[in-house]
Structures are given as C-alpha cells and as structure tokens.
C-alpha cells in the first residue's frame, strides 16, 4: 500500500467505508458508478491499493477510507503471457493450480490461492491450445486443461459456488 495511504489511515482511523461506487469488471477494468476509469495514474493507484478483508470483501484503500468493490466475476483477472499468467489488478506472476469452467463458458483459475477469471479476449486462443478437440459442450469437458507444459485439473462450477469456495463476497454491502 502507498505510504500516503498508510499515513492517512493512521491519522483518520474511523473514516466510514464506501459501498456501491466501485466495480471491477471481468477484464480487470475499474468502473466508478457507470463510467469506466481511464485515467492511468488513478488506475495504477487503485491497483496498488487493492486488497481483500477477512470477510471476503475486496476494496481499494483510498486514503483513510475503504471503498468496497463489486466484482463482476472474481477478485483477479488473468491474462495469458508467454511465461504464464499476469493478473490484474495486482500482478503476482504465480502459476495456476486448477481451473473451472462455468456453465456460461467463463474460465476461472486458482492463482496464488485466489480466484481469477480468464480475460475473455484470451479465451479462444487458450481453448484452442488447451482443448483443441473440445466441441464447446460444458458437460463434455475433459478432466484437465493442458497449457504451456502444465496440466491443471478442470471442473465445471457456477460462479456463486466458486465465490463460496473462495470466501468471496462479490457485492459487498454496508
């Protein structure tokens, strides 16, 4: 977390939290109310000061105030790179351990113990590499996903079940 954020937290420890303003979409883009945040310095600030509390609610620490984040899919968004996975909003470059496909066709991974949705722009290329013979029927998914020399266990699960498994509150409320 930024030093100025930590100093503000110490100075005003009882600042009230904010709910219902900030959203992280399934491509790792920040939204304030209904407008996508495009200011690069603010996006970087949000990414650096993003975390999850002990109750499973994601937030951005904005000075002394926690601004809770509504998640469209997962706390992290995974993008495929030649060396593995980059995750947004915080890049840990940690290998994936398992994979899930939702009945709606969303691919999610466990990366560093956290749930990450695969950016839909990468999905066709990933599926072509990992499941070249798959016909798109979720009921006929193989038991593993083979990507870049790694084999990940693959299962079908709906998003609410994955949120529960990982202790995620996707729509925090006051």
Secondary structure by P-SEA (a helix, b strand, c coil): ccaaaaaaaaaccccccccccbbbcccccccccccccccaaaaaaaaaacccccccbbbbbcccccbbbbbccccbbbbbccccccccccccccccccccccccbbbbbbcccbbbbccccaaaaaaaaccccccccccccccbbbcccbbbbbbbbcaaaaaaaacccccccc
